[in-house]
Every structure is written in structure tokens, then in C-alpha cells.
Amino acid sequence: MGRRDGARMARVAAAGLIPFLGAASLLLALFPLPPAPAGASVAAAAVPARPSAGCAATTPVAPGTADLLLVAGGEDGAYVREIPSSYTGHKPMPVVVDLHGLGEPATLQVTISALGAYGQKHGFITITPQVAGAEPLWDTTLGSKDLAFIGGLMHTVDARLCTDRNRLFVTGYSNGAFLTSSIACQFASQVAAVAPVAGIEDPPGCHPSRPVPVVAFHGTADQFVNYNGGPGPAGLKLVSGSGSLGTAMGDAIPTPGSPSIPANTAAWAKRNGCGSKPHRRAVTRDVTLIAYTCPRRASVELYRVSGGGHSWPGSVGSKAIASVIGKVTYSISADAIMWKFFQAHPLRP
């Protein structure tokens, strides 16, 4: 999104959207979950935790339900750290890295996804990075400095906190979803599974060291990242804007004629060794699950939201910005679905 929209949403967040987090935790728990494959949860539970270096720290980081201060992450960015009250500093805990969209601060992403509140209830640490620079824009090119920052951040988190290195997951929204796709390519040996929201991509030159399970979410009426390929009308408007952000946007959204969201998902299915023809199942009145028949531990799924906008399904915090991003469905929760998916897909070194 552009500078004006990003500034507007930042003001909305500052005006008091953070209190929605508590409500989000309750509401998200009520959403229906897709059934897990037979035996998947049992097999996943059998994968032991792999403690990070931080588990041996003599002075563990204290737990807290919402540490919303930006913690220095080096010259290339910073991050918000949310640690559940159940964190002990000695028992390894899963980590979900949550990446913000274009023109949005990390604190706004905290509100949009509400994963910190969800992690408080379900027992995982949430790390929400923020890219450095005047323009909040991730460079998703493989080998970029922003990907190097994420790699360094994952190392920092493992060193400072007691994390489970078999259960590091990544999700992201919009431009952050594009980066999530690139992270799956570049850090496949470290990241167990990914969940891009409103922006799955098939990065050029992507050759992951192992199949990375993917669950994606996208609305058919997305005005920024067109479900059928290329930028939507709102995305084109941003690209044509003046200034440095307008110029940078040319590399931040799909170009005209680029593959559709289903095609990008199919590319991940092919990369993971899945069958070429997906099967479809109605999940709710407005949501269809498009899933591929894949080898074990290489699942690829897309939740298609009919009439959905450039939005995070189930996001209570997105209500205030629906006029900008379009329809937000509340018939499913992206948080609940991706966490169920993550739990079924730990890393098996």
C-alpha cells in the first residue's frame, strides 16, 4: 500500500486498535478448523523439540504477553517480540515470524494478524520484523540484504530465546507474503513451513534444499494483488504514483501479465513433488480449499476467499481499514488454520 494509506493505518493503530487483540484471541478460537490428514498430528508430535542455544542461557528472557517495544535488530531492521506467559526460558517453544506489508509498521502487523494474542493461548513466540529505511518495503529478491536480515534475525532469536529449531514457521501479509515465499526458497533448511497471506509468489531462481509445506490465503476481489495475475487497480495506482515509494512499488507487486495466484500455488506444488491437479472443497459459504495430493510432509494448500479483498481472513483489527483493503471474511481464521498446518509440519532434520 502507498505512503498515504500506510500512514493512515499507522494512525488507526495508534488510535487504539491494540485493545482488539484480546477480542481477537477469543473470536479466533471460535472459527472452524480444517481436518488434519489422518495420523498427521500424531506423526508431528513424535518429532522431538530441538533446543536452540538460548535454552542454555543463564538468565532467561522473562515472559510477557505483549512486548511491543521494537528491539534492535541491526542496521537492516528491527522487530517486535511477543513471548507467551507460559514461556520458561528452558523448555523450547515454537516461533512464528510474521512479516508486515508495504508501507506498514510492524506494530500495525501485530494488530492485523493478532498472532501474538493467538500465540499467548496456543504456546508459541511471535516475532514481527520491521524493515529498515524510509520506505517500509521488503526486497524479496533471493540473496537480498532484507533476506540476509531475516537470516540474521532468526539466528539472534535462537541465541536469545529458548526456541524449538524444528518448529520455526514464517507467515507474511502482502509484500511480507512475497518475502515469505522467498524465505521458503532461501532458508528451507531452517524454516519448517510457511503461510503467505494475500501474496504467494513463485520467486525466480527458487531451488529450496527440501520441499517446504505451504498454506496460502487469497481473496478473489483483491484490488492490490490480482487473484488472476498481475497487479489489481489499486496496485497499478500505487505504481503510477510519484515519489520514491511509487518507484519502489514497481518491484513490490506483480507486474502486468504475471502468473495468477493459483498458478503460483501450482508452481509450489510442482516444486514439492505434488500431483498436477488439485482437489477443491467448500470450507464455508465463501471459502474454498484448493489442495494438492503431495508426498508426506510436503503439503501445498490455497484458501480461496470468494469476494475477499487484500485482507487477512478473520482479522478483527482489519475492520477499521476495510475501506482500503476490501472485504475481510470472518468465516475462517487464517491464524487458526495456519497454526493447525504448522503443528502438522515440523522440520525433520
Number of C-alpha atoms within 10 A of each C-alpha: 27 21 18 10 16 18 15 15 21 19 13 16 22 12 9 10 21 18 11 17 23 12 14 22 21 13 15 22 15 12 17 14 17 13 9 12 10 8 9 16 15 10 12 17 13 10 15 13 18 18 19 23 18 22 22 15 15 9 10 16 15 12 16 15 18 18 14 16 12 16 13 11 20 12 10 18 19 21 23 24 22 25 26 24 16 16 23 17 21 17 14 23 27 22 28 23 24 30 32 29 28 24 22 24 21 25 21 24 26 28 23 27 29 26 31 30 28 24 23 21 16 16 18 27 29 27 24 27 26 27 25 17 10 9 15 23 24 26 20 23 17 19 12 12 14 21 22 15 20 23 15 15 21 18 13 14 19 21 16 18 27 28 28 24 25 25 27 24 27 29 29 28 27 26 31 29 29 29 32 30 28 27 27 28 23 21 17 20 17 20 25 27 30 29 32 28 29 31 31 33 24 19 20 10 11 16 13 17 13 15 25 26 28 28 25 27 28 30 30 18 20 27 20 25 30 28 25 17 18 20 25 21 14 17 23 21 14 21 23 12 13 9 10 11 21 19 14 16 21 16 16 24 25 23 17 12 10 15 19 19 27 20 17 18 24 23 19 26 28 16 18 21 16 21 14 13 12 18 11 15 11 12 18 12 9 16 22 16 21 21 22 23 17 19 14 12 19 21 24 29 25 25 24 23 27 17 16 25 27 28 28 29 29 24 25 24 25 25 16 13 18 14 10 17 22 20 23 22 22 16 17 24 24 26 24 21 22 23 21 16 26 25 18 22 28 27 26 15 10
